[in-house]
Amino acid sequence: MTGGGLPELAVPRLVLWRHGRTEWNATGRFQGQLDPPLDEQGRNQAVLAAPHLVASGLTPDDTVVVSSDLSRAAETAATLTALLGVPLKLDERLREHGMGSWEGLTRAEVRERFPDQYADWMAGRTVRGRGGEDPSAVADRALAALVDLPEARVAVVVTHGGTAGRLTEVLLGLGLDHRRMFGPLGNCAWSELVSQSGRWRLIRHNTSVLQLPEVAADGAPAPGPVLRAVPSPADGDATPEDAPPPASDADAVL
């Protein structure tokens, strides 16, 4: 993807954070580089997740936050920079994988209009004829954005499902035969990688925060799940090549 070896980054710890939910995610519509905003649930996801990211060891003195300039990512990132009190850097190189003629269509519409392309996509093969971007081009531009980061102990990179996947693959040295080895990030979920002995290591993947249970009128917690950081139970599940993807969130499997 990037030629003979990875460039050295000035940041030894990376948090790849996917944006919160949009209405298009909820209805299974491909976004690509189009720019639908967060929906109410997506904004709530970002507000809920940001304090947990801070609690993972982020401090204003040694954290840089960089985001795709698409609004769904930039608004997600702003919830974190507001807590940390650090500036937000926007970089168009962190935009989602360009999906060409599929952008704005639902899964069902793509399957009906472009059945051969859809079959290739489902099988993890190269999709030809739709336009947009090649996966290696996505990896190269996103990696170039990381190369330009200033020196810091940790960078939070707020991006998209496809772009986060391509970055993870290139940093871990995974080739095309290993695409989809990891499940896609759910909305507002994150992965964490650290550089150790000259190689990148994935130490957390698809971490998200569950909603707090409602509190009953008497002040006692209502029955329900406790708050914890866990792998997303729905859209973040791995999608085997021989199984259908989640019914919603078309951008989750790229």
Residue frames relative to the residue before (quaternion, step in Angstrom):
aa qw qx qy qz dx dy dz
M 1.0000 0.0000 0.0000 0.0000 0.00 0.00 0.00
T 0.8275 0.2009 -0.0703 0.5195 3.52 0.85 -0.93
G 0.6292 -0.5194 0.3617 0.4511 3.58 1.15 0.22
G 0.8037 -0.3637 0.2155 0.4188 3.54 -1.25 -0.43
G 0.8467 -0.0692 0.0130 0.5274 3.60 0.29 1.13
L 0.5372 -0.6480 0.4500 0.2984 3.51 -1.23 0.59
P 0.4625 -0.6363 0.5241 0.3264 3.58 -1.10 0.58
E 0.5139 -0.6315 0.4791 0.3281 3.56 -1.17 0.53
L 0.2572 -0.7615 0.5784 0.1396 3.55 -0.97 0.89
A 0.4886 -0.6694 0.4841 0.2808 3.55 -1.20 0.61
V 0.6875 0.4222 -0.2506 0.5350 3.57 1.33 -0.05
P 0.2647 -0.8164 0.4927 0.1440 3.63 -0.53 1.10
R 0.7481 0.2771 -0.1905 0.5721 3.60 1.25 -0.14
L 0.0765 -0.8016 0.5930 -0.0053 3.55 -0.81 1.07
V 0.1060 -0.7407 0.6596 0.0715 3.53 -1.06 0.86
L 0.1440 -0.7847 0.6002 0.0572 3.58 -0.56 1.19
W 0.0424 -0.8300 0.5535 -0.0539 3.56 -0.33 1.31
R 0.2804 -0.7612 0.5625 0.1598 3.56 -0.71 1.07
H 0.5885 -0.6014 0.4223 0.3370 3.56 -1.13 0.71
G 0.6005 -0.5623 0.4382 0.3622 3.53 -1.32 0.32
R 0.7167 -0.4846 0.3090 0.3950 3.53 -1.33 0.20
T 0.1737 -0.7281 0.6507 0.1280 3.51 -1.26 0.61
E 0.6526 -0.4798 0.3858 0.4416 3.56 -1.24 0.19
W 0.6363 0.5306 -0.3338 0.4496 3.59 1.05 -0.69
N 0.5904 0.5354 -0.3669 0.4798 3.60 1.07 -0.61
A 0.6912 0.5083 -0.2835 0.4285 3.55 0.85 -1.01
T 0.7616 0.3636 -0.1943 0.5000 3.59 1.08 -0.65
G 0.5478 -0.6679 0.3827 0.3277 3.59 1.23 0.28
R 0.4489 0.6842 -0.4523 0.3546 3.58 1.09 0.69
F 0.4482 -0.6951 0.4937 0.2688 3.58 -0.87 0.97
Q 0.2507 -0.7855 0.5531 0.1195 3.56 -0.83 1.05
G 0.0454 -0.8099 0.5802 0.0736 3.57 0.77 -0.99
Q 0.7808 -0.3002 0.2363 0.4943 3.56 -0.81 -1.00
L 0.4065 0.6398 -0.5188 0.3953 3.56 1.17 0.49
D 0.3938 -0.7941 0.4476 0.1185 3.55 -1.16 0.56
P 0.1064 0.7863 -0.6004 0.1001 3.62 0.55 1.04
P 0.4633 -0.7028 0.4638 0.2763 3.62 -1.01 0.74
L 0.6529 -0.4457 0.4217 0.4441 3.52 -1.36 0.05
D 0.3238 -0.6878 0.5970 0.2561 3.54 -1.17 0.53
E 0.7483 -0.3954 0.2546 0.4679 3.59 -1.24 0.04
Q 0.6549 0.5012 -0.3252 0.4628 3.58 0.94 -0.81
G 0.6342 0.5385 -0.3309 0.4453 3.58 1.01 -0.77
R 0.6469 0.4991 -0.3212 0.4787 3.59 1.00 -0.77
N 0.6463 0.5088 -0.3219 0.4688 3.58 1.00 -0.80
Q 0.6140 0.5489 -0.3483 0.4476 3.59 1.03 -0.76
A 0.6741 0.5001 -0.3001 0.4533 3.57 0.91 -0.91
V 0.6547 0.5091 -0.3085 0.4658 3.57 0.96 -0.88
L 0.6658 0.4991 -0.2980 0.4678 3.59 1.03 -0.76
A 0.7175 0.4747 -0.2616 0.4375 3.58 0.92 -0.92
A 0.5984 0.6293 -0.3722 0.3277 3.59 0.92 -0.86
P 0.6766 0.4777 -0.3359 0.4485 3.68 0.77 -0.79
H 0.6417 0.5202 -0.3338 0.4540 3.59 1.07 -0.62
L 0.6049 0.5253 -0.3533 0.4830 3.56 1.11 -0.58
V 0.6357 0.5167 -0.3267 0.4714 3.58 0.96 -0.84
A 0.6848 0.5006 -0.2850 0.4463 3.57 0.93 -0.91
S 0.5884 0.5851 -0.3732 0.4149 3.60 1.21 -0.29
G 0.7130 -0.4605 0.2491 0.4664 3.57 1.27 0.09
L 0.4398 0.6796 -0.4763 0.3433 3.59 1.16 0.45
T 0.0084 -0.7802 0.6255 -0.0050 3.56 -1.01 0.85
P 0.6191 -0.5839 0.3665 0.3762 3.60 -1.07 0.61
D 0.6604 0.5585 -0.3165 0.3895 3.58 1.01 -0.72
D 0.8343 0.1859 -0.0663 0.5148 3.60 1.03 -0.65
T 0.5864 0.5419 -0.3825 0.4650 3.57 1.18 0.62
V 0.1056 -0.7526 0.6466 0.0657 3.53 -1.06 0.85
V 0.1558 -0.7795 0.6025 0.0719 3.58 -1.01 0.86
V 0.0198 0.7882 -0.6120 0.0619 3.55 -0.74 1.13
S 0.0849 -0.8232 0.5612 -0.0158 3.56 -0.94 0.91
S 0.5841 -0.4850 0.5220 0.3886 3.47 -1.38 0.33
D 0.4511 -0.7009 0.4774 0.2781 3.57 -1.05 0.68
L 0.4705 0.6414 -0.4735 0.3780 3.63 1.18 0.04
S 0.6066 -0.6508 0.3152 0.3302 3.54 -0.87 1.04
R 0.6390 0.5451 -0.3510 0.4139 3.61 0.97 -0.72
A 0.6713 0.4528 -0.2908 0.5096 3.57 1.13 -0.61
A 0.6666 0.5192 -0.3136 0.4333 3.59 0.87 -0.93
E 0.6615 0.4900 -0.3177 0.4706 3.61 0.98 -0.77
T 0.6075 0.5352 -0.3463 0.4739 3.58 1.06 -0.70
A 0.6747 0.5069 -0.2912 0.4506 3.58 0.87 -0.98
A 0.6379 0.5616 -0.3335 0.4080 3.58 0.99 -0.81
T 0.5873 0.5608 -0.3880 0.4359 3.61 1.11 -0.48
L 0.6766 0.4795 -0.2899 0.4778 3.57 1.10 -0.68
T 0.6782 0.4854 -0.3130 0.4543 3.60 0.83 -0.87
A 0.5972 0.5559 -0.3681 0.4460 3.59 1.13 -0.55
L 0.6670 0.4836 -0.3002 0.4807 3.59 1.05 -0.74
L 0.7234 0.4495 -0.2456 0.4629 3.57 0.92 -0.92
G 0.3249 -0.7484 0.5135 0.2657 3.56 1.09 -0.66
V 0.5174 0.6020 -0.4329 0.4272 3.57 1.07 0.80
P 0.5671 -0.5990 0.4251 0.3726 3.61 -1.14 0.45
L 0.3441 -0.7091 0.5770 0.2141 3.53 -1.27 0.48
K 0.1865 -0.7670 0.6077 0.0872 3.54 -0.82 1.06
L 0.1917 -0.7748 0.5947 0.0968 3.59 -0.87 0.99
D 0.0006 -0.8002 0.5979 -0.0476 3.57 -0.93 0.89
E 0.3876 -0.7569 0.4806 0.2144 3.57 -0.51 1.19
R 0.5649 0.6108 -0.3842 0.4002 3.60 1.20 -0.35
L 0.6565 0.4884 -0.3074 0.4858 3.58 1.29 -0.20
R 0.3529 0.7409 -0.4959 0.2838 3.58 1.23 0.31
E 0.6498 -0.5190 0.3916 0.3937 3.53 -1.34 0.31
H 0.6681 -0.4609 0.4229 0.4031 3.50 -1.38 0.37
G 0.3834 -0.7169 0.5310 0.2388 3.60 -0.73 1.02
M 0.2103 -0.8300 0.5125 0.0653 3.58 -0.65 1.15
G 0.4499 -0.7297 0.4386 0.2698 3.60 1.22 0.27
S 0.8617 -0.1008 0.0902 0.4890 3.55 -0.94 -0.97
W 0.5931 0.5814 -0.3753 0.4116 3.60 1.21 -0.20
E 0.5412 0.6577 -0.4107 0.3254 3.59 1.08 -0.54
G 0.7877 0.2702 -0.2418 0.4981 3.55 -0.87 1.03
L 0.6444 0.5009 -0.3253 0.4775 3.59 1.27 -0.13
T 0.4675 -0.6385 0.5252 0.3129 3.55 -1.24 0.47
R 0.6841 -0.4385 0.3724 0.4483 3.56 -1.30 0.17
A 0.6719 0.5077 -0.3058 0.4441 3.58 0.85 -0.99
E 0.6575 0.5089 -0.3153 0.4575 3.59 0.96 -0.79
V 0.6442 0.5015 -0.3228 0.4788 3.58 0.99 -0.79
R 0.6470 0.5273 -0.3197 0.4484 3.59 0.91 -0.87
E 0.6882 0.4754 -0.2798 0.4713 3.58 1.01 -0.81
R 0.7496 0.4211 -0.2294 0.4562 3.60 0.85 -0.95
F 0.8061 0.1564 -0.0433 0.5691 3.57 1.01 -0.82
P 0.0469 -0.8635 0.5001 0.0464 3.62 0.66 1.03
D 0.6581 0.5029 -0.3302 0.4527 3.63 0.94 -0.74
Q 0.6451 0.5048 -0.3189 0.4768 3.57 0.99 -0.82
Y 0.6530 0.5223 -0.3165 0.4480 3.56 0.93 -0.87
A 0.6449 0.5198 -0.3221 0.4585 3.57 0.99 -0.82
D 0.6385 0.5101 -0.3280 0.4738 3.59 1.01 -0.77
W 0.6511 0.5255 -0.3128 0.4496 3.57 0.94 -0.89
M 0.6647 0.5103 -0.3035 0.4535 3.56 0.93 -0.92
A 0.7147 0.4437 -0.2486 0.4801 3.56 1.08 -0.74
G 0.5209 -0.6582 0.4072 0.3601 3.58 1.25 -0.03
R 0.4814 0.6577 -0.4446 0.3714 3.58 1.24 0.36
T 0.6439 -0.4933 0.4038 0.4232 3.56 -1.28 0.27
V 0.2760 -0.7535 0.5771 0.1518 3.58 -0.88 0.99
R 0.1262 -0.8183 0.5601 0.0283 3.57 -0.55 1.17
G 0.8036 0.3618 -0.2436 0.4050 3.52 -1.17 0.71
R 0.6221 0.5591 -0.3654 0.4085 3.60 1.16 -0.11
G 0.4635 -0.6374 0.4795 0.3860 3.59 1.21 -0.40
G 0.5344 0.6230 -0.4533 0.3476 3.56 -1.19 -0.36
E 0.6621 -0.5240 0.3923 0.3650 3.55 -1.19 -0.64
D 0.4601 -0.6161 0.5633 0.3023 3.49 -1.31 0.48
P 0.5926 -0.5990 0.3878 0.3736 3.64 -0.96 0.72
S 0.6463 0.5247 -0.3385 0.4386 3.61 0.97 -0.74
A 0.6256 0.5299 -0.3410 0.4600 3.59 1.10 -0.64
V 0.6134 0.5348 -0.3410 0.4706 3.58 1.08 -0.72
A 0.6594 0.5083 -0.3075 0.4607 3.56 0.91 -0.93
D 0.6740 0.5148 -0.3077 0.4312 3.58 0.87 -0.92
R 0.6970 0.4609 -0.2993 0.4606 3.61 0.84 -0.90
A 0.6567 0.5038 -0.3228 0.4591 3.58 0.99 -0.78
L 0.6419 0.5100 -0.3257 0.4710 3.57 1.00 -0.76
A 0.6170 0.5428 -0.3445 0.4539 3.59 1.04 -0.72
A 0.6158 0.5328 -0.3467 0.4655 3.60 1.08 -0.66
L 0.6626 0.4954 -0.3111 0.4678 3.60 1.00 -0.75
V 0.6017 0.5666 -0.3528 0.4387 3.58 1.06 -0.72
D 0.7101 0.4654 -0.2538 0.4634 3.59 1.04 -0.73
L 0.4500 0.6888 -0.4666 0.3246 3.61 1.21 0.02
P 0.4814 -0.6484 0.4957 0.3196 3.60 -1.08 0.62
E 0.6456 -0.5131 0.3861 0.4133 3.56 -1.23 0.31
A 0.2074 0.7440 -0.6094 0.1791 3.55 -0.91 1.00
R 0.5832 -0.5806 0.4274 0.3742 3.56 -1.24 0.33
V 0.8013 0.0155 0.0243 0.5976 3.58 1.06 -0.73
A 0.1354 -0.7546 0.6355 0.0922 3.55 -1.19 0.68
V 0.2062 -0.7243 0.6440 0.1347 3.54 -1.01 0.88
V 0.1258 -0.7998 0.5869 0.0053 3.54 -0.58 1.24
V 0.1281 -0.8155 0.5632 0.0357 3.57 -0.33 1.27
T 0.1429 0.8163 -0.5263 0.1902 3.52 -0.36 1.26
H 0.6309 -0.5501 0.4342 0.3329 3.55 -1.25 -0.54
G 0.7129 -0.4897 0.2933 0.4073 3.55 -1.24 0.39
G 0.7097 0.4540 -0.2692 0.4666 3.56 0.79 -0.98
T 0.6748 0.4979 -0.2922 0.4597 3.56 0.91 -0.93
A 0.6334 0.5141 -0.3319 0.4736 3.59 0.98 -0.77
G 0.6445 0.5270 -0.3229 0.4502 3.58 1.01 -0.77
R 0.6753 0.4835 -0.3000 0.4693 3.56 0.93 -0.88
L 0.6297 0.5219 -0.3392 0.4648 3.60 1.03 -0.69
T 0.6464 0.5185 -0.3256 0.4553 3.57 0.90 -0.88
E 0.6629 0.5180 -0.3060 0.4456 3.57 0.92 -0.91
V 0.7063 0.4570 -0.2893 0.4568 3.58 0.81 -0.94
L 0.6476 0.5158 -0.3315 0.4525 3.60 0.99 -0.72
L 0.7208 0.4148 -0.2421 0.4999 3.59 1.06 -0.70
G 0.4853 -0.6981 0.4172 0.3210 3.58 1.28 0.00
L 0.3848 0.7244 -0.4831 0.3064 3.58 1.12 0.63
G 0.3277 -0.7591 0.5333 0.1788 3.58 -0.88 0.94
L 0.7599 -0.3828 0.2670 0.4524 3.55 -1.34 -0.05
D 0.6299 0.5510 -0.3395 0.4294 3.60 1.08 -0.61
H 0.7185 0.4213 -0.2366 0.5003 3.57 1.26 -0.32
R 0.2847 0.7544 -0.5323 0.2580 3.56 1.21 0.41
R 0.8321 0.1886 -0.1661 0.4944 3.58 -1.08 0.74
M 0.2904 0.7339 -0.5524 0.2681 3.58 1.09 0.60
F 0.7441 0.2742 -0.1664 0.5860 3.57 1.14 -0.72
G 0.5270 -0.6173 0.4764 0.3382 3.55 -1.11 0.66
P 0.5617 -0.6156 0.4280 0.3498 3.59 -1.12 0.57
L 0.5681 -0.5850 0.4527 0.3608 3.54 -1.18 0.53
G 0.3793 -0.6790 0.5782 0.2466 3.53 -1.07 0.78
N 0.6823 -0.4673 0.3480 0.4416 3.56 -1.26 0.20
C 0.8518 0.0632 -0.1217 0.5057 3.54 -0.90 1.10
A 0.4741 0.6176 -0.4708 0.4149 3.58 1.17 0.58
W 0.1805 -0.7999 0.5659 0.0859 3.55 -1.20 0.45
S 0.2364 -0.7131 0.6382 0.1685 3.50 -1.40 0.37
E 0.1892 -0.7777 0.5896 0.1082 3.57 -1.19 0.51
L 0.0482 -0.7835 0.6195 -0.0084 3.54 -0.93 1.00
V 0.1035 -0.7771 0.6175 0.0633 3.57 -1.13 0.69
S 0.4010 -0.6916 0.5510 0.2395 3.52 -1.18 0.65
Q 0.0710 0.7908 -0.5998 0.0990 3.55 -0.72 1.14
S 0.8517 -0.0435 -0.0072 0.5222 3.57 -0.78 1.09
G 0.7425 -0.4521 0.2231 0.4410 3.53 0.93 0.92
R 0.7160 0.3625 -0.2570 0.5384 3.60 1.25 0.16
W 0.4439 -0.6771 0.5179 0.2761 3.52 -1.21 0.55
R 0.1239 -0.7853 0.6060 0.0268 3.52 -1.04 0.89
L 0.3302 -0.7285 0.5684 0.1928 3.58 -0.92 0.96
I 0.0818 -0.8354 0.5429 0.0248 3.59 -0.52 1.13
R 0.7702 0.0656 -0.0897 0.6280 3.60 1.25 -0.26
H 0.0155 -0.8035 0.5951 0.0007 3.56 -1.07 0.70
N 0.8717 0.0617 -0.0663 0.4816 3.51 -1.12 0.88
T 0.2612 0.7668 -0.5281 0.2548 3.53 0.95 0.97
S 0.0571 0.7916 -0.6056 0.0581 3.56 -0.94 0.88
V 0.4279 -0.6960 0.5262 0.2358 3.55 -1.32 0.15
L 0.3488 -0.7357 0.5437 0.2037 3.55 -0.84 0.98
Q 0.5738 -0.5842 0.4551 0.3498 3.53 -1.22 0.59
L 0.5147 -0.6205 0.4913 0.3296 3.58 -1.07 0.72
P 0.4959 -0.6329 0.4886 0.3387 3.60 -1.04 0.66
E 0.5485 -0.6026 0.4615 0.3507 3.52 -1.16 0.60
V 0.3817 -0.7111 0.5480 0.2196 3.56 -1.21 0.61
A 0.4466 -0.6978 0.4965 0.2591 3.56 -0.85 0.97
A 0.7027 -0.4846 0.3255 0.4068 3.54 -1.30 0.34
D 0.6960 0.4622 -0.2809 0.4723 3.61 1.07 -0.66
G 0.6209 -0.5794 0.3310 0.4113 3.56 1.28 0.16
A 0.5707 0.5871 -0.3873 0.4238 3.58 1.24 -0.21
P 0.5438 -0.6115 0.4484 0.3596 3.59 -1.02 0.65
A 0.4271 -0.6735 0.5363 0.2764 3.54 -0.99 0.80
P 0.6177 -0.5396 0.3922 0.4165 3.61 -1.10 0.49
G 0.4126 0.6916 -0.5144 0.2948 3.58 -0.94 0.80
P 0.7001 -0.4703 0.3237 0.4289 3.56 -1.27 0.04
V 0.4397 -0.6538 0.5378 0.3000 3.52 -1.20 0.52
L 0.5612 -0.6015 0.4530 0.3437 3.54 -1.27 0.38
R 0.2465 0.7476 -0.5886 0.1840 3.57 -0.76 1.02
A 0.4743 -0.6188 0.5280 0.3367 3.52 -1.27 0.34
V 0.1085 0.7972 -0.5773 0.1392 3.56 -0.62 1.14
P 0.5952 -0.5098 0.4483 0.4301 3.57 -1.24 0.21
S 0.5500 -0.6264 0.4373 0.3374 3.57 -0.95 0.86
P 0.3686 -0.7814 0.4573 0.2110 3.62 -0.69 0.97
A 0.7350 0.4086 -0.2397 0.4851 3.60 1.16 -0.26
D 0.8331 0.2110 -0.1217 0.4966 3.56 -0.16 -1.28
G 0.6709 0.5193 -0.3180 0.4231 3.58 1.10 -0.47
D 0.4413 0.6938 -0.4753 0.3131 3.61 1.19 -0.02
A 0.5459 -0.5864 0.4752 0.3639 3.56 -1.11 0.63
T 0.2419 -0.7651 0.5820 0.1318 3.55 -1.08 0.74
P 0.2832 -0.7695 0.5432 0.1808 3.63 -0.24 1.18
E 0.6186 -0.5803 0.3764 0.3727 3.56 -1.11 0.62
D 0.7454 0.3983 -0.2270 0.4840 3.60 1.09 -0.61
A 0.6549 0.4827 -0.3197 0.4857 3.59 1.22 0.29
P 0.5435 -0.6169 0.4389 0.3624 3.60 -1.08 0.58
P 0.4961 -0.6519 0.4818 0.3110 3.59 -1.09 0.66
P 0.7037 -0.4139 0.3207 0.4803 3.59 -1.21 0.06
A 0.5839 -0.6171 0.3954 0.3490 3.56 -1.03 0.72
S 0.7657 0.2635 -0.1584 0.5650 3.57 1.12 -0.57
D 0.7496 0.4188 -0.2849 0.4260 3.54 -1.37 -0.13
A 0.0825 -0.8532 0.5146 0.0190 3.55 0.57 1.21
D 0.6679 0.5167 -0.3145 0.4336 3.62 1.04 -0.64
A 0.5230 0.6795 -0.4079 0.3136 3.61 1.20 -0.24
V 0.7687 0.2750 -0.1652 0.5533 3.61 1.06 -0.59
L 0.1790 0.7898 -0.5564 0.1862 3.55 -0.21 1.29
